[in-house]
């Protein structure tokens, strides 16, 4: 199941450095991928999951296959992009295809790098909230343009077809919401609302989940005490979004290292985990995704599913036949699988349990499916 995150940001915020680190990460693990070619502006990277190493060790698995996230570097985002400035409409089309947005914002001082504000070339003081608002405004303007076309058409048709009136009214309300500077994601909705088909058809840019990525300098990789990071975090929280602190430069240096070297490198910065790994996990989680696990001599593997999915649908992630012929799932929580030394130990202690069609899969379930 593909999951794609679009990386956006104004020029000179460290977006390319971050993307290069992701690309190196992809190349470092490329031998596991069931993919051939990747677009030059895309990188498919693994979701770090320590549980798989443990399962592989217990089951003497030949290989480990992790869940993946695809990141797409979206260029051309400047003030006026919704009107075609920069790469304009091309970037908008790219974002529409993504599931979520990783918005890179500059939170570091460096006199050698010009801070481009308002699409001009003049050097301006670092202003993370202002930068974030420039891009948010562009996305809102692009959504307004798209919605306006739909509204004009439906309003006209509704004169002859009264059943279309609720949709026309809903479009008008959403248009007002956007004009007031609010993103589509904050527009209230419930089951059966006439706006739902519109949202489904138009893939609004501001209806996507956003993670704000505070890019900091390598002399303070945690961002603690950084006023720019605090301002961005405050802005994100007000907008119901997550924030992650990342040092793109450190990640670029880290990407080519072996596991042992990487561990030592991170320790020299006083951190235990790569901020890139944290970002990847956060993207996965923000989209409501989780992993169930399978383990055996051939492979230990993480399979991606949407939280709330039931066992047969999860079985279908492995193979459509598994979903069609689903009988039951043998399930044990990862912690119990490890505690009792595998499936047979879990069975002996009564924690391996058969689950039927109504079972909602949990993150970390170690599963074996029975099917016809």
C-alpha positions in Angstrom: 0.0 0.0 0.0 1.7 3.2 -1.2 1.9 6.1 1.2 3.2 9.4 -0.2 4.3 12.6 1.5 5.0 15.8 -0.5 7.8 17.9 0.8 7.2 21.7 0.4 9.0 24.8 1.5 10.2 28.2 0.3 13.7 28.4 -1.4 16.7 28.1 0.9 15.0 26.4 3.8 17.0 23.2 3.6 14.4 21.2 1.6 16.9 19.9 -1.0 19.4 18.9 1.8 16.6 17.0 3.5 15.5 15.3 0.3 19.1 14.3 -0.5 19.3 12.7 2.9 16.1 10.7 2.1 17.5 9.7 -1.3 20.7 8.4 0.3 18.6 6.5 2.8 16.7 4.9 0.0 19.9 3.9 -1.8 21.4 2.5 1.4 18.5 0.0 1.6 17.6 -0.3 -2.1 18.3 -4.1 -2.3 15.1 -4.9 -0.4 12.7 -2.9 -2.6 10.2 -4.5 -4.8 10.4 -1.4 -7.1 12.4 -0.8 -10.2 12.7 2.8 -11.1 11.7 5.8 -9.0 11.1 9.3 -10.3 14.1 11.5 -9.8 12.1 13.6 -7.4 10.9 10.7 -5.3 12.5 8.6 -2.6 11.0 5.5 -1.0 12.3 5.0 2.5 11.8 2.4 5.2 10.0 3.0 8.4 12.4 2.1 11.2 10.9 -0.7 13.4 13.1 -2.4 16.0 10.5 -5.1 16.5 11.4 -6.7 13.1 15.1 -7.2 14.1 13.9 -9.1 17.2 11.4 -11.3 15.2 14.0 -12.0 12.6 16.5 -13.1 15.3 13.9 -15.4 16.9 12.7 -16.9 13.7 16.1 -17.0 12.0 14.6 -15.1 9.1 16.6 -14.8 5.8 15.5 -11.2 5.4 13.6 -8.3 6.9 11.1 -6.2 5.0 10.0 -3.0 6.5 7.0 -0.7 5.8 7.9 2.2 3.4 6.9 5.8 2.8 7.4 7.6 -0.5 8.6 11.2 -0.2 8.2 13.5 -3.2 10.2 16.7 -3.5 7.8 19.4 -4.7 9.7 22.3 -6.3 8.5 25.7 -7.4 6.7 26.9 -4.3 7.0 30.6 -4.0 4.6 33.5 -3.4 2.3 33.7 -6.4 2.6 29.9 -7.1 -1.2 29.5 -7.3 -1.1 32.1 -10.1 1.7 30.1 -11.9 4.7 31.8 -10.4 7.8 29.5 -10.0 6.7 26.1 -11.3 3.2 27.0 -10.2 0.6 24.6 -11.5 3.0 21.7 -11.9 3.7 21.7 -8.1 0.0 21.9 -7.3 -0.7 18.8 -9.4 2.1 17.0 -7.6 0.8 17.9 -4.1 -2.7 16.7 -5.1 -1.4 13.2 -5.6 0.2 13.1 -2.1 -1.5 11.8 1.1 0.2 14.3 3.4 2.5 17.4 3.3 5.8 17.8 5.1 6.3 21.5 5.2 10.0 22.4 5.8 10.5 25.7 7.5 13.8 27.4 8.2 14.6 27.8 11.9 18.3 28.5 11.7 20.5 31.6 11.3 23.2 31.6 8.7 24.5 34.8 7.1 25.8 32.9 4.0 22.3 31.8 3.1 19.8 34.4 1.9 16.4 34.2 3.5 13.9 34.6 0.6 10.7 36.2 1.8 7.7 37.1 -0.2 9.2 35.6 -3.4 11.8 38.4 -3.7 15.6 38.0 -3.4 16.1 40.4 -0.6 17.5 39.0 2.6 14.9 39.3 5.4 15.0 38.2 9.0 14.2 34.6 9.8 10.4 34.3 10.2 9.2 30.7 10.4 5.5 31.7 10.9 5.6 34.2 8.1 7.1 31.5 5.8 4.5 28.9 6.8 1.7 31.4 6.1 3.1 32.3 2.6 2.7 28.6 1.6 -0.6 28.1 3.4 -2.0 31.1 1.6 -0.9 29.8 -1.8 -2.6 26.5 -1.1 -5.8 28.2 0.1 -5.8 30.4 -3.1 -5.4 27.3 -5.3 -8.3 25.5 -3.5 -10.5 28.6 -3.8 -9.9 28.7 -7.5 -10.9 25.0 -7.9 -13.9 25.3 -5.6 -15.2 28.4 -7.4 -15.4 26.5 -10.7 -17.4 23.7 -9.1 -19.6 26.2 -7.3 -20.4 28.2 -10.4 -21.3 25.0 -12.3 -23.5 23.5 -9.5 -25.2 26.8 -8.7 -26.2 27.1 -12.4 -27.4 23.5 -12.7 -29.3 23.7 -9.3 -31.7 26.2 -10.9 -33.2 23.4 -13.0 -32.4 20.5 -10.6 -33.4 21.4 -7.0 -31.7 18.2 -5.5 -28.4 20.0 -6.3 -29.2 23.0 -4.1 -27.7 21.5 -0.9 -24.4 21.0 -2.6 -24.4 24.5 -4.0 -25.1 25.9 -0.5 -22.3 23.7 1.0 -19.8 24.9 -1.7 -20.8 28.6 -0.9 -20.1 27.9 2.9 -16.7 26.3 2.2 -15.8 29.1 -0.2 -16.5 31.6 2.6 -14.4 29.5 5.0 -11.5 29.7 2.6 -11.9 33.4 1.9 -11.6 33.9 5.7 -8.2 32.3 5.5 -9.0 28.9 6.9 -7.9 25.6 5.4 -10.4 23.0 4.2 -9.2 20.6 6.9 -10.8 22.8 9.6 -14.2 22.9 7.8 -16.8 21.0 9.9 -18.3 17.9 8.3 -20.3 14.8 9.3 -21.6 11.7 7.6 -24.1 12.5 4.8 -23.1 16.2 4.4 -23.5 17.4 0.9 -19.9 18.7 0.9 -18.4 15.2 1.2 -18.6 14.3 -2.5 -17.0 17.6 -3.3 -14.1 16.9 -0.9 -13.7 13.5 -2.4 -13.7 14.7 -6.0 -11.5 17.7 -5.7 -8.6 16.5 -3.4 -8.2 19.9 -1.8 -4.6 20.8 -1.0 -5.5 22.3 2.4 -7.6 19.2 3.3 -4.4 17.1 3.6 -2.6 16.5 6.9 0.4 18.7 7.4 3.6 18.1 9.5 5.7 21.2 10.1 9.4 20.4 9.9 11.5 22.9 11.8 15.0 22.7 10.2 17.6 23.7 12.7 21.4 24.2 12.7 23.8 21.4 13.7 24.9 23.3 16.8 21.5 22.6 18.4 20.0 19.6 16.8 17.1 19.2 19.4 15.9 22.8 18.8 15.6 23.3 22.6 15.6 27.0 23.5 15.3 28.0 19.8 12.7 30.8 19.6 12.0 30.1 15.9 11.1 26.5 16.7 8.9 27.6 19.6 7.0 30.0 17.3 6.5 27.4 14.6 5.3 24.8 17.1 2.8 27.3 18.5 1.5 28.1 15.0 1.2 24.4 14.1 -0.6 23.5 17.4 -3.1 26.3 16.7 -3.8 24.8 13.3 -4.1 21.3 14.7 -0.8 20.1 13.1 2.2 18.2 14.3 5.8 19.6 14.4 9.0 17.7 14.1 12.5 19.2 14.7 15.1 18.1 12.1 18.7 19.0 11.3 18.8 18.4 7.5 22.6 18.9 7.4 23.2 16.3 10.1 20.8 13.9 8.4 22.7 14.3 5.1 26.0 13.5 6.9 24.4 10.5 8.6 22.8 9.0 5.6 25.9 7.3 4.1 27.1 5.7 7.4 26.9 2.1 8.5 24.7 1.3 11.5 27.6 1.3 14.0 29.0 4.6 12.6 25.6 6.2 12.6 25.1 5.2 16.3 28.4 6.7 17.2 27.7 9.9 15.1 24.3 10.4 16.8 25.9 9.9 20.3 28.4 12.7 19.5 25.3 15.0 19.1 23.8 13.6 22.3 20.8 12.0 20.5 19.7 8.4 20.2 17.5 8.5 17.1 17.8 10.1 13.7 15.4 12.9 13.3 14.7 11.6 9.8 13.5 8.3 11.3 11.3 10.2 13.7 9.8 12.2 10.8 9.1 9.0 8.8 7.4 7.4 11.8 5.4 10.6 12.4 4.3 10.7 8.8 3.1 7.1 9.0 1.3 7.8 12.3 -0.3 11.1 11.2 -1.9 9.3 8.3 -3.6 6.8 10.7 -1.4 3.9 9.6 0.0 1.0 11.6 1.8 -2.2 11.0 0.9 -5.8 11.6 3.8 -8.3 11.5 4.5 -11.7 10.1 7.5 -13.8 11.0 9.1 -17.0 9.7 12.3 -18.5 8.3 11.9 -16.8 4.9 11.2 -13.2 6.2 10.1 -11.0 9.0 7.9 -8.3 7.6 5.8 -5.3 8.5 2.6 -4.8 6.6 0.9 -1.4 6.4 -2.8 -1.1 7.3 -5.2 1.7 8.2 -6.1 1.9 11.9 -9.7 0.5 12.2 -9.3 -2.1 9.5 -10.7 -5.6 10.3 -8.8 -8.8 9.9 -10.0 -9.9 6.4 -9.1 -6.5 4.9 -5.7 -6.7 6.5 -5.3 -10.2 5.1 -6.0 -8.7 1.6 -2.9 -6.5 2.1 -0.8 -9.7 1.7 -2.9 -11.1 -1.1 -6.4 -10.6 -2.4 -7.0 -14.3 -2.2 -6.4 -14.1 1.6 -9.2 -11.6 2.0 -11.7 -13.6 -0.3 -11.1 -16.9 1.4 -10.6 -15.6 4.9 -11.3 -18.2 7.6 -9.6 -16.7 10.7 -6.4 -15.1 11.9 -4.1 -16.5 14.6 -3.0 -13.4 16.5 -0.5 -12.7 19.3 0.7 -9.3 20.5 4.3 -8.6 19.7 5.3 -8.3 23.4 3.7 -11.7 24.2 5.4 -13.3 21.1 8.8 -12.1 22.5 8.0 -12.9 26.1 7.0 -16.5 25.5 9.6 -17.2 22.8 7.5 -17.4 19.7 4.2 -18.8 18.5 4.2 -22.2 20.3 5.2 -20.6 23.6 2.4 -18.0 23.2 0.0 -20.9 22.4 1.0 -22.7 25.6 0.4 -19.6 27.7 -3.0 -18.9 26.1 -2.0 -15.6 24.5 -2.2 -16.8 20.9 -5.8 -16.5 20.0 -8.0 -17.2 17.0 -9.8 -14.0 15.7 -12.7 -13.8 13.2 -14.0 -11.4 10.6 -14.9 -8.7 13.1 -11.5 -8.4 14.7 -9.9 -5.0 14.4 -6.2 -5.3 13.8 -3.8 -3.7 16.3 -0.4 -2.2 15.7 2.3 -4.9 16.4 0.0 -7.9 16.1 2.0 -10.9 15.0 -0.4 -12.7 12.6 -0.9 -15.9 10.7 -3.9 -16.0 8.4 -6.0 -19.1 7.7 -7.8 -19.0 4.4 -9.5 -21.2 1.8 
